[in-house]
Amino acid sequence: EVQLVEAGGGLERPGGSLRLSCATSGFTFAHYAMIWVRQAPGEGLEWVASINTQRSTNYADSVKGRFTISRDNAKNTVYLQMNSLKPEGTAVYYCRANGGTPGNDYWGQGTQVTVSS
């Protein structure tokens, strides 16, 4: 059974930091690109960051320079370090595993991040 379990969300003040993690099982983690996506209240899904199997990373302009995505293939886990948080970062954050072929695309259940003073 494929599982992606996010953790690390919560309430943080503007300017603060949070570290999200996504622990996975049930598929060959090292063979999958890992992606963080978020959904703000009343909004659609927004891509945040991705890391491919070669550890190449990409970021949305809105988080570039503040967020860092990383992966630990030994632990089958992907991380999102979020610094200098802004109120507009309030959203449910989802991790996604993409194997590049139809049917090899999995999502976690999400973790709530609230940035507020």
MIVEX-76991 format. One record per residue (C-alpha): residue number from 1; x, y, z. Coordinates in Angstrom, 3 decimals. Last residue first. Layout:
BEGIN
PANU     i       east      north         up
PANU   NUM          X          Y          Z
...
***
This chain:
BEGIN
PANU     i       east      north         up
PANU   117      0.470     37.001     14.242
PANU   116     -0.476     34.620     11.492
PANU   115      1.024     31.989      9.251
PANU   114     -1.085     28.843      9.243
PANU   113      0.262     25.623      7.788
PANU   112     -2.105     22.672      7.574
PANU   111     -0.750     19.277      6.573
PANU   110     -1.877     17.287      3.564
PANU   109     -3.334     13.841      2.912
PANU   108     -0.436     12.691      0.781
PANU   107     -0.520     12.285     -2.961
PANU   106      0.591      9.600     -5.418
PANU   105      1.379      9.522     -9.119
PANU   104      2.537      6.328    -10.789
PANU   103     -0.719      5.601    -12.588
PANU   102      0.386      7.189    -15.815
PANU   101      4.189      7.396    -16.053
PANU   100      6.670      9.921    -14.717
PANU    99      7.033      8.425    -11.260
PANU    98      5.483     11.370     -9.478
PANU    97      5.283     11.540     -5.700
PANU    96      3.208     14.346     -4.211
PANU    95      3.429     16.178     -0.941
PANU    94      0.553     18.354      0.159
PANU    93      0.568     21.642      2.048
PANU    92     -2.746     23.030      3.276
PANU    91     -2.462     26.771      3.154
PANU    90     -1.284     29.905      4.906
PANU    89      1.726     31.052      2.890
PANU    88     -0.024     34.334      2.233
PANU    87      0.680     35.204      5.862
PANU    86      4.433     35.122      5.114
PANU    85      7.092     32.741      6.366
PANU    84     10.678     33.883      6.412
PANU    83     11.852     30.285      6.294
PANU    82     10.193     27.110      5.057
PANU    81     12.227     23.912      4.994
PANU    80     10.359     21.381      2.884
PANU    79     11.367     17.777      3.375
PANU    78     11.116     14.523      1.455
PANU    77     11.344     11.103      3.072
PANU    76     12.148      7.592      1.924
PANU    75     14.578      7.381      4.873
PANU    74     17.611      6.264      2.864
PANU    73     16.421      8.398     -0.060
PANU    72     16.618     11.541      2.032
PANU    71     15.137     14.400      0.051
PANU    70     15.392     18.165      0.040
PANU    69     13.209     21.181     -0.699
PANU    68     14.286     24.616      0.468
PANU    67     11.971     27.590      0.961
PANU    66     12.936     31.251      1.371
PANU    65     15.075     32.059     -1.663
PANU    64     12.326     31.135     -4.089
PANU    63      8.942     30.971     -2.353
PANU    62      6.723     33.156     -4.572
PANU    61      8.850     32.447     -7.644
PANU    60      7.838     28.793     -7.448
PANU    59     10.812     26.568     -6.856
PANU    58     12.878     24.009     -8.723
PANU    57     15.342     21.427     -7.487
PANU    56     17.760     18.929     -9.032
PANU    55     18.251     16.045     -6.633
PANU    54     18.995     13.562     -9.444
PANU    53     15.676     11.817     -8.784
PANU    52     13.870     15.127     -9.107
PANU    51     13.100     17.754     -6.518
PANU    50     10.019     19.948     -6.671
PANU    49      8.725     23.153     -5.141
PANU    48      5.557     25.136     -4.520
PANU    47      2.930     24.165     -7.095
PANU    46     -0.349     25.891     -6.341
PANU    45     -3.677     24.087     -6.061
PANU    44     -6.769     26.235     -6.322
PANU    43     -7.980     28.877     -3.916
PANU    42    -10.756     29.242     -1.351
PANU    41     -8.368     28.754      1.553
PANU    40     -4.829     28.278      0.249
PANU    39     -3.870     25.052     -1.463
PANU    38     -0.278     23.914     -1.503
PANU    37      1.895     21.631     -3.611
PANU    36      5.213     20.038     -2.679
PANU    35      6.765     17.711     -5.239
PANU    34      8.887     14.610     -5.213
PANU    33     10.291     13.038     -8.355
PANU    32     10.218      9.283     -8.051
PANU    31     12.801      6.547     -8.579
PANU    30     14.445      6.993     -5.174
PANU    29     11.089      6.417     -3.453
PANU    28     10.533      2.922     -4.791
PANU    27      6.900      2.489     -3.775
PANU    26      4.905      1.354     -0.743
PANU    25      6.232      3.845      1.770
PANU    24      6.598      7.575      2.218
PANU    23      7.401     10.066      4.954
PANU    22      6.654     13.656      4.046
PANU    21      8.322     16.290      6.193
PANU    20      7.571     19.934      6.744
PANU    19      9.999     22.275      8.450
PANU    18      8.639     25.532      9.788
PANU    17     10.172     28.972     10.115
PANU    16      9.174     32.378     11.380
PANU    15      8.979     35.722      9.632
PANU    14      5.233     35.895     10.044
PANU    13      4.235     33.904     13.131
PANU    12      3.754     30.156     13.007
PANU    11      0.767     27.884     13.476
PANU    10      1.135     24.265     12.497
PANU     9      2.574     21.908      9.938
PANU     8      5.366     19.486     10.663
PANU     7      3.992     16.267      9.219
PANU     6      3.034     14.793      5.879
PANU     5      2.314     11.101      5.416
PANU     4      2.616      9.548      1.983
PANU     3      1.452      5.939      1.817
PANU     2      1.339      3.403     -0.990
PANU     1      0.000      0.000      0.000
***
